[in-house]
Amino acid sequence: MSMINGFNAADAERLSETERRLIERRERLLGPAYRLFYERPLHTVRGEGVWLYDAQGRRYLDAYNNVASIGHCHPRVVKAIAAQAALLNTHTRYLQEGILDYAEQLLATFPAGLEQVMFTCTGSEANDLALRIARHYTGGTGVIITRFAYHGVTGDISSLSPSLGTGIQLPAHARSVRAPDVYRCGPQAGKLFAEDVRAAIADLRAHGIKPAALLIDGIFASDGIFAEPAGCIAEAVASAQAEGLLYIADEVQCGFARSGSHMWGFQRHGVQPDLVSLGKPMGNGQPIAGVVVRPEVLEPFGRSLRYFNTFGGNPVSCAAGQAVLDVIRDEGLQQRSAQIGSYLLAGIRQLAQRHALIGDVRGVGMFIGVELVSDRALKTPAAEQAKRVVNGMRERGVLISAAGPLENILKIRPLLTFEQVHADLLITALDEALQAQVR
């Protein structure tokens, strides 16, 4: 199964002998399931701030990776990890203050009612645990997701992640709905989304399946990046909760200040989740993730089942997580996400006035989607051009990717530490890569 913006082994003859040998070694040792980005895969050897460096010493502006969201190898995170690793690193069945200090500060960033947290290692595990808790609380099994969602790679969660490929067969207890796409559905997209959710609930019940959860990423990152308008998911969430479903807000991609206006993506929509799954940028590369939950939802689960994750919530990961929170606060990264994100959106929208290939520019904060079309009137997806633009940006030293079921949406996720000079570099590279498509 191919991947959007993935390397095609048939193109290996274009690579240097060193690159070919490295790819051959990788497949021999790691097997065929792993994928690489770009027509010419990038051999990274170092990261610092907003930059990644390849084996030849060339630097690339990272406008894609939202794991090291506060900058690659941030010195405060590195120092926190090293100091704690030199002191203690064990599991959560011993009393330790670090995990409690971190939990208090993390929970303080959430609205009242979301008052307890359970730690995992990955966002996939977090979504898996959130779904287990939701099913235990409701007694149901049914889940509603969006049509091209990505929620993780565990057994249950991968089956609810259609964007993983055509090999994913939606289970009988799941229903998928359209994401609220204003570009293609108009201003009624949020209402259509709510209608689809209500229809999915009714269909589950018609088949004798009790619904348990609405599991959605509030920015619909894999569906095509649908961030606007704020509040567009509110009716759907209200309908689901009124019908007894729990709302799981998947914040693995859109959380930790990425939206700019708020710390958490769901807050933009004026909704109150029952559970929130966290991951990716939580430790800036150190594996840590978790589920934030209403105590009354967690209580019956904890009463009848014990929870233990060997590495989840370990002291080193909690130290990294604490450092990330401190940096976001001390460096004003939520405010910077809003300011530089708005600057980027405006700059790319100016490019749309010169490049007919751009059909729509959308996003919020440091999460931007640029939909490419070959015909603006017909909104004909320009998937091949999107692929060429992504690779053209890579050749110009700027890293982005692509998304969406039609493979025609540029996915731009700058690090939160971007400054205006970095935004200008991105806009210039995008301008040149788009111009190259008309030659």
N, C-alpha and C positions, 0 to 999 in steps of 0.2 A: 504494500500500500504506500503510495507516494504521500508527501507532505507538502503543504503550502510553503513555498520558498525553500524546498528541500534540494539537496544535492542529488543529481542523477548519475549513477555509476557509468552510464553510457558516455558521459562527458569527461571521463577520467583522462583520456588522451590529451586533453588541453592542459593538464596539470604538469608540474615539474616532476622529475623522477622522485625527489624527496617526498613530495606531497602524495604521490601514488603509493609509495612504500608505506607511508604512515597510515593511509586509508586501508590498504590491504592488511596491515598488521592489526588495525582496529577491528576490522570485520572478523579476522581469524580468531582474535582473543575475546571479543565482546559479542560476536554473533550478528545476525542480520537485522535484528529488530530496532537497533538504534538508528537515528537519523542525524544528518548534518545539515546545517544551513548553507545556502548560497551555491551558485554554480562553481565557484572556486572556494571551497571550505576555508575558513579562517583558522589558522594555527596560532592560538593565543598563548602567550607565555607570562604575561604580567598585566596587572591592572592597577590603576591609581586614579582616584577621583572619577572624573567623567570619561576617562580614557582607558581603552584596552590596547595592548601592544602585541604585535605579531613576532614571529621568530626572526624576522629581518629588522626588527626595531621600529617598524612603521606604527604610528598610533592611529587609532580609530575612535571617533566620537561615539559614545554608547548612548543611543537614543532608543534602546529597546529593552534592555534587561531590567526588570523590576524586582530582582532579588537584592542586588547590591544597590538599593534605591538611594541610600545616603552617600553613595560614592564607593568605588572599589577600594578595598583595604583601608577603610576609614581608620585613622590612627587610634581613635577612642575605642572603637570596637576591638581592634587588634590588641590593644593594651588590656581591655577588660577580659578578653578570652585568655590571654597569656597569664594574667595575674591569677585568675580563678583556676586555670588548669594546673598551676603550680601549687595550689592550696588544697583543693578537693574537687573530685568529680565522681559522684555516685548517684544512686537512684532516689526515688521519692519516698521510700519506706523508712527513711530516717528523718528525724526532725532537723530542719534547716531553715534559716531565716531568709536566705536569698530568694527562694521561690515565693515566699510570702510577701517580701518587700516588692518584688517585681509584679506579683499578682495585684497588689493594692494599687500600684501606679498605673498598670495597664487598665484595670477596671475603672479607674477614675476618669478615663477618657471616654467612657460609654455613658449613655443616658441612664437615668435611674431605672431600676428594674432588672437590668442586666448586671448581676452582682456576683456571679461565680464563674470560674474559669477552670478548664481541664486542659492539660498540656499534652501535645503529641509532637511528632518530629516533622511531619509534612502536612501540607494542605490537603492532600488526598486522605490521610488518616483523619484529619479534622472533619472533613465532610462525611467520612464513613462513620465516625463517632457521633456526629450531630444527627445523622439519619437514624442510627441505632437508638439514640435517646428519644427522638421524635416518635419512632414507631412504638417504643415501650410506653411512652406517655399516652399516646392516642389509641393504642391497640390496633392501629391500621397498618397497612403496608404500602398503600398507593402513594406515588410521588409524581409531581408535575415539574417538568423542566422545560427549557426552550429547545428549539429544533437543532441548533448547532452548538449546544452547550459543551463546555469542558469543566468538569468538577474534580477530576483526579484519575488515578490509575489502580486503586484497589479493586477487588472483584466486584463488589456492589456498585461502587462509584464509577468505575470505567464503563459499566453497562448503562450509566446515566450520562455519558459523555460522548454524544454522537460525533463530535468533531474529531475524535480519534481515528475515524475512518469507516469505510463501508463494512468492515468486519464487525462493527458494533450493532448488535440486534437489540432493540429496545425491549426490555422484559415486559411480561404481561401486566405487571402491576404499575407500569409507568405510562405517562402520557406526555407528549411534547406539544408545545404551542409556539406560535410565531413570537419572536421578540418585537418590541414596539419600535418599528422602523418608520420614523417620520418621513424620511426621504422617499420611500416607496409607498407608504400607506397614508401620508398626509397627517394633519393635526389630530385626527381621530385615532392615531396609533395606540395611545394609552387605553382608550375605551375598547378598541378591538382586542387588545391584549387581555383586558379584564373579561371580556366576553368569552375569549378562548379559554381562559382559566376556569370560568364557571362551567363552560361546556365540558371541559376535561374532568372536572369534579363529578358532574352528572354522569358522564360516560363510565368513569370508574365505578360509581355506585350501581349503574345499570348492569355492570358485569359482576356484581357481587364483591367488589373490592372496596374496602374501607380506606378512604384517603388519609394519609398521615402528614404529608408535608408539601409545601411549595418551596422548591430549592432553586434560587436564582441568584445570579451575579448582577448586581444593580447597574453595571455599566455594559453588560452583555458583550464582554470582550471578544469571545470567540464567534458570536453571532454576527458581529459587524461593528461593534462599538456604538451603542445607542445610549448616549448619556442624557439627552435632552428630550423634552423639557423636564426640569426638576418636577417631581411629583407624578411622573407618567406611570409609575408602578403602584401608586397609592390605592387606586380603586381595586386592582387585582389582589393586592395584599389584604385589603379590608374584606373583600369577598371570601378569600380563602380562610382567613381567621374566623369570620362569621360562620363558616361551614365546619369549623372544628379542626381545620388543618393548622399545623405549626408552620410559621414562616422562617426558613433558614436563609439568612443573608450570607452568601458566599463572598467574603471580603478578601479572599486570598490574593486576587489581582488588584482590586480597586481600593484596598484599605491603606492605612498608615499614611494619611495626608495626600495621597495621590490626586484626589479630586480637587484639592486646593481650598475649596470653600468650607470643607469639614474634614475631620480626622477620618471619618468612615463614610463610605459611599452611600449607604442606605440613608444617612441623615439628610441628604439633599432632597429625598423624596417624602420627608415627613412621615415616615413609617416606623413602627416599633417591632423589631424582630423578636422571635422567641429564642432563637439560637443564632450565633454568628460564628462562622468559621474563619480562621486566620491562618496565614502561612507566609510563603515567599519572602517578603522583605522584613519579616519579623525579627530575624537575627542578622540581617545584611549578609547572608551567605552561610552563617552557622545554622544548622538545622534546628528549627524550633517552630512550632505551630500550635494551634489550640482552638478550643470551642468556648465561647462566652455564652452564658445561658441564664435564663430566669431560674431562680432557686426552686420555685414550685414545679418547674418542668424537670429539673434534675433530681429532685428528692426521691420520687418513686424508683427511678433507675438506680440510684446509689443505694437505696434500701434493699433492693433485691439482687443487685449485681455489684461485684467489686471491680474496680478499674485499676489497671497497672500498665504502664508503658515503660519498658526498660530504660529507654533514653529520653522519653518525654519529660520535660521539666528538669533536666539535669542542671547542676549548678553552672557549668560553663555556658550552656545555651541560655540560661536565665540571665547571666551576666551580659551576654551579647545582646539579648533583648532589652535589658535595662539601658545599655549604652545607646541603642537605637532610639528609644524614647527620649533619652536625654539630648541626643543630637538634634532630633526633630524639633524639640522645644528650644534648645539653646541657639541653634542656627536659624531659627525662624523658617523652617523648610515648608510648613504648610502655607505660610504666606507667600513664600517664593514660588511654590507650585502654582498658586493662583495667579501671581503676577506674570511669571515667565510663560505659564501655560496660555494666558490670555494674549500675550505678545506673540507667541507662536501661532495661535489660531488666527489672529489678525494678519500675520505675515503670509500664512499659507492661503488665506482667503484672497489676499491680493494676487497671489500667483494664479488663482482660479480665474482672474480677469484676463490673464494672458494665455492660459493653457486650457483649451477646450476639453482636454482629456479629464480634467477634474470635474466630476459631477456634483460632489458634495464634500464639505469639510465640516466635521463635527467633533465633539469631545468636550472635556472639562478638565481643568488643571493639566497635569502632565500625562494625560491619556487622550490621544487624538487619532481619529480615523479619517482617511482621505479616500473617498470612493472614486475609482477611475472608471469612466465609461467611454465607449467609442462614439456614442450618439447621445447627446444630452436630452434630446426630446424623448427618445425611446428608452433612455437609461440602460443602454446595452452594456452589460458587464465587459470590462476590458482586462481580463485576467492575464493574458500574455503580456500586455503592456505593464501591468502591476509587477509581474515577475521581473521584467527588464528594469523597471525603475528601482526596485529593491536592490538588484544586483549592481545597477549603475551607481546607487548611493554607496554601496560597499566599496566599489572601485574608487569612489571619491572620498573615502575615509569616514563615512557616516553609516552607522548600523541601525537599520530598522527591519521590519518584517511585514508580513501580510496576513490577512484574516478574512473570515466570512465564508459562507457556503459557496459563493460564486468566485472566491479567490481573487477578488478585485479591489480589496480595501487595504490601503497602506496602514500598517499598525505602528504608531509612533508613541513610545513610552520613555521619554527622557528621564534620566536620573533626577531626583529632587534637588540636587545640587547644581543643576544647570544655571548658568548666568546668561545675560543677554548676548554676550559675545558667542556663546555656544549655540544659542537659538539662531543667530545670524548665520553661522556656519552651516547649520542644518538647512535653513531656508535657501541659501545659495546653492548647496549641493542638490536639493530637491528641484530647484529651478533648472539647473543644468541637466539633471537626469530626465526631467520631463521634456525639455527642449530636444534632447537627443532622440526622442521618440518620433519626431516629425521630420527627421532628416532622411 
